[in-house]
Amino acid sequence: MCPPPGNDLERMLGLIDEYAPLADAPAGPQTMLIIDDDVINRTVLAAIFSEHYRIEEAEDGDVGLDLILADPARYCSVLLDYQMRRMNGLEVLRRLDERGLMLRIPVFLISAEADAEVTRAAYELGVMDVIEKPVIPHVVQRRVGSVVELFAARRRLSGVVERQQDELLRRAAQIIELNQGMIEALATAIEFRDGESGGHVRRIHDITRIMLTETSLGSGLSSSDVASIALASIMHDVGKIAIPDAILGKPGKLTSDEFEVMKTHTIVGAQMLEGIPQLHQSGAYPYAVDIARHHHERWDGRGYPDGLGGSDLTTWSQVVALADVYDALRSKRVYKGAFGREKAVGMICGGECGTFNPQLLTAFREVEPLMSTMYETREEGSR
């Protein structure tokens, strides 16, 4: 007969007991299943363990296997006889191992003929212990009880870890939400300086998301990428915080000198975003810097500040550029009234607002009816 658990297991149980009170969780299953085709053997084992566990019995391997498979979480341990007429203990172990249940339920093989080959096979299949008959009550109680307690403690600790992970995820989500709220507040504050009503950044966000989710432009981008780009889009004009009010709010056409000052908001915006260490940890950061600097670049290279064009432009910076132009045309500004759908689409596709990637324009025409509903709803509400 194998020796009872030694000091290593006892020390492990002692360490677990120190942390167990942290897990305010149920003790777990308290039902032991005894699988043996000999009624006397089942009766003896039931008498040994009935004081500590609820006992269920199965008269052969088939019945026992069915009981386990029907509700694996029901059992805290299984006492399994090796020699049975219909399905022996090793075959039951193989079936349980195939389903990954040997890692979830401690199983003990009990045999009067536990030769070396049987013992080796049983341990390879994941059995907790091989106990020889005739069993000695106090020894088998200790060996089985220690392992059952270990599994119960492990379940309690798993519950603690899962709750801690849930709490960390909840707090991370709160931080992300707070950071996003701060970004939106900053963008909206700058927008108010520009004489806008506060809805521009939200519409840019939504138009960007529509363009990347409802057309082929978003091919290859994950949902997380799209969310980061949409968040980054609301920071496209952050550099306007450095533009003087006299230029930013001028109702008429800007002079060439004033326009040169206005153009600097792209460079300033990118530099500002690069200078916020906390933003570097956000998935939106690389998109935000690119968009802030390049949302006034054009496909023909005649935009600013770097004169980029063609394949040098990223998809997201051009999507936000088009979204910015579309919203500017559809909205009332200090220097103009709001244009209708047909006029705005005609100006963009006709090149009156700079040139865009033809593929981008095709995608724009596909989803413009959906984007236009943002302005129709607003117009109806103002009547």
Secondary structure, DSSP 8 states (H G I E B T S, - for coil): ------HHHHHHHHHHHHHGGG--S-----EEEEE-S-HHHHHHHHHHHTTTSEEEEESSHHHHHHHHHH-GGGEEEEEEES--SSS-HHHHHHHHHHTTGGGTS-EEEEES---HHHHHHHHHTT-SEEEESS--HHHHHHHHHHHHHHHHHHHHHHHHHHHHHHHHHHHHHHHHHHHHHHHHHHHHHHHHHTT--S-HHHHHHHHHHHHHHSSGGGTT--HHHHHHHHHHHTTTTGGGGGS-HHHHT-SS---HHHHHHHHHHHHHHHHHHHT-GGGGGSTTHHHHHHHHHHTT--TTS-SSSS---GGGS-HHHHHHHHHHHHHHHHS-BTTB----HHHHHHHHHTTTT----HHHHHHHHHHHHHHHHHHHHHHHHT-
